[in-house]
Amino acid sequence: MKEYIQANQQRYLDELFDFLRIPSVSADSRHQPDMLRAAEYIKEKLLQAGLDKAEICPTAGHPVVYAEKIVNPEWPTILVYGHYDVQPADPIELWHTSPFEPVIRTTEIHPKGAIFARGACDDKGQIYMHVKAIEAMLKHDALTCNVKIMFEGEEEVGSANLATFVAENKEKLKADIILISDTSIIGHDVPSVETGLRGLAYMEVEVEGPNRDLHSGVYGGAVANPINVLSKMIASLHDEDGRITVKGFYDKVVELSAEERDALEAAPFNLEDYKKDLGIAEVSGEKGYTTRERASIRPTLDVNGIWGGYTGEGSKTVLPSKAFAKISMRLVPDQDWNEISDLFMQHFTAIAPPTVKVKVKPHHGGQPYVTPTDSPGYLAAFKAMQESFGKTPVPTRGGGSIPIVSLFEKELGLKSILLGFGLDSDALHSPNEHYGIVNFMKGIETIPLFYKYFRENFQ
Amino acid sequence: MKEYIQANQQRYLDELFDFLRIPSVSADSRHQPDMLRAAEYIKEKLLQAGLDKAEICPTAGHPVVYAEKIVNPEWPTILVYGHYDVQPADPIELWHTSPFEPVIRTTEIHPKGAIFARGACDDKGQIYMHVKAIEAMLKHDALTCNVKIMFEGEEEVGSANLATFVAENKEKLKADIILISDTSIIGHDVPSVETGLRGLAYMEVEVEGPNRDLHSGVYGGAVANPINVLSKMIASLHDEDGRITVKGFYDKVVELSAEERDALEAAPFNLEDYKKDLGIAEVSGEKGYTTRERASIRPTLDVNGIWGGYTGEGSKTVLPSKAFAKISMRLVPDQDWNEISDLFMQHFTAIAPPTVKVKVKPHHGGQPYVTPTDSPGYLAAFKAMQESFGKTPVPTRGGGSIPIVSLFEKELGLKSILLGFGLDSDALHSPNEHYGIVNFMKGIETIPLFYKYFRENFQ
């Protein structure tokens, strides 16, 4: 089967490229038709791979693509989750090639070539590994578990409608484990399996000063400027130690034991390479924690976007009426995203000076998540990685969020296995996102091993 | 002549409307052709009014429109300065009618109607008063001074090329006084003449963190976010008393005497009406100064625009590479805008943390200015206002800037008289800018009186 997979690499890539050419940006309503095209495309590929009952299931938002192959009711069933939507491509001017016209280029980290396109790694490239792995297993009569596919179109905008879909399709989605490839490994020669993810609370704030834009000469100095005020409010959200000042923010944060922290630190990491890759002189963050801890086991607050006043060419001496910011917080066990959203709203409103009016609107969020490392699913992932990489994989905690995993556990009573093959340096959510060809192929080879070991462990 | 002016009101308005329909936005290079159209239009109107030698003088930027009428070399010469360029119209969505399709509407403050359009007051409406006043004087053989016209097209972007033009045309621009209508009166029944203007230093800053946009989950908490950093830097530019923290910023600020401050406070002002008009619960500003002082005799620092990260629809969990802001400072005697620009650059660079790189670029600026109230020019303006309003005008200090006036004094050795007729509430630089028809007509009637009294005082 491995030979078959190697022999078909070019075809796999051609098919993936067609998939990547569809600009399925879920956040932008102008791409609605592309979302449907992407759903149609992946549905067709699932049928061609040999799955049955591939269907496009409408939701209040973008549709869910479902498919299944029940070989034997006695066998365990794997529910594969992923998403066919992608992040917006902007800032478009920073892309070296068009985000929706994939090209292969080599990089220092990817000497054998990487696919450059929005969604190459997050998550079209990674869900396509599953489609091709299943195709290969079926071709070789080696599908050792039943499989169900659930690819959604709203992961990048908070999976707003997937909860309803899952709640309404519990029977259809019945399975023994959920398998997700939407995370990363430490390096080409350092396989890893993520044991946890951070939660998310995403907010949008509006600060209004005067009821209209003003001439900064006539009114400047006498009327509060909403941009200056917003800046001051944002600045106050962190203290000098890099801790978040929102009241009650840390109340439910679980502190890891020294042993757990040591285990995470055991994985290879080079701070100098990290800084060099990002082009920064210094890292920064919460006092008392390492860079990896700050990016995985600690909660954060980042402004994802800010705008107000005149942002065009040249200059405009305006004292604007309003200023805006998108602010998101990454959460860790046992923070609850609804609770944190409320705390943020209360805090942000409370710190607003009487010179302005403030509006806070929650965008979306999700709960943090941890996988038990002794479960059959985790052990199967561990063995599969070990065999295909020929190295013992390292357990890691991911900094990103897949809001839906905690919901799966709640609604379906299923754990999720995070079997990702990307690299953190693959520029996810950034211009020039890419995915190594080696990583893509390694994924297709590893997934059948997961099926094999899950079946074994399951007995 | 007054009757003639009244009788021609409709024609004056029709001509002004055509002028206002030309979107002469100097800050936006896409409006280059409109700039030329506006220059052509006003040149034609100057010729029709009876001036000689109207010409469009090219500069490195937008052209200067020049015209003159030398009646008698023995008589004093008035150089009229103004600008035919306007501020950008955005945020366009906040305009109730199209910014470049003028309409007349009544407001609480303008019961007899006001012209709504970008540039209605600043400054197309006000320069057009001069064109029509000169036309009326010539029609009635009542032009008692020689007149020279200099209308530029770069006032809203810092008059970058006017300095060169003035330096190269000293002979041509030879005059006895400069007359400018680009400021405001206190109210319809409270005439005032501005005795000073604030200077300006306009900067643009860029804060760069990582060399690319990052996934806020993978890197958030461990890498400095340039928006958070910029917010903190901006917040630090004011202390708790509302004073600007830029080192050396106040060193050359001239403190007014108690008498001078009392004189300025004598002019009618109602804080409650002021807050009501702006829809704010509280004013704010430098401790120890009144609202009017904060907006006129004290220097300020305002963020005129800020942008960074994802500002589109929905959400994007990005930790951006860069954040930007446009920051301007209003200056008072004897602050020097070049000096302040340097101080700002040094300070802003100095307060940047080692986690980011900072770029500071000065946009433009101008020196603060004060007119002596005992000069023939000021006295002529005073008498003209007194006669046409039937009330004693109040001397005021303006908060805005006309960077070029101090340059006129330096290059041409001439004082400028600020004979403006707008109201601060006319929404200059804002959506729904407007100019009262009464104000427009009052200006056309008052200007000839200035010529009359200037000629008299001049003897």
Interface residues (C-beta under 8 A of the other chain):
Chain A: S26 A27 D28 S29 Q87 P88 D90 P91 L94 E156 V157 G158 S184 R198 L200 Y202 E204 G209 P210 N211 R212 D213 L214 H215 S216 G217 V218 Y219 G220 G221 A222 V223 A224 N225 I227 N228 L230 S231 K232 I234 A235 S236 L237 H238 L278 G279 I280 A281 E282 V283 S284 G285 E286 T291 R292 R294 A295 R298 P299 T300 D302 V303 N304 G305 I306 W307 G308 G309 Y310 T311 G312 E313 G314 S315 K316 T317 V318 L319 P320 S321 A323 F324 A325 K326 S328 R330 P353 P354 T355 H363 H364 G398 G399 G400 S401 D424 A427 L428 H429 S430 P431 N432
Chain B: S26 A27 D28 S29 Q87 P88 D90 P91 L94 E156 V157 G158 S184 R198 L200 Y202 E204 G209 P210 N211 R212 D213 L214 H215 S216 G217 V218 Y219 G220 G221 A222 V223 A224 N225 I227 N228 L230 S231 K232 I234 A235 S236 L237 H238 L278 G279 I280 A281 E282 V283 S284 G285 E286 T291 R292 R294 A295 R298 P299 T300 D302 V303 N304 G305 I306 W307 G308 G309 Y310 T311 G312 E313 G314 S315 K316 T317 V318 L319 P320 S321 A323 F324 A325 K326 S328 R330 P353 P354 T355 V356 H363 H364 G398 G399 G400 S401 D424 A427 L428 H429 S430 P431 N432
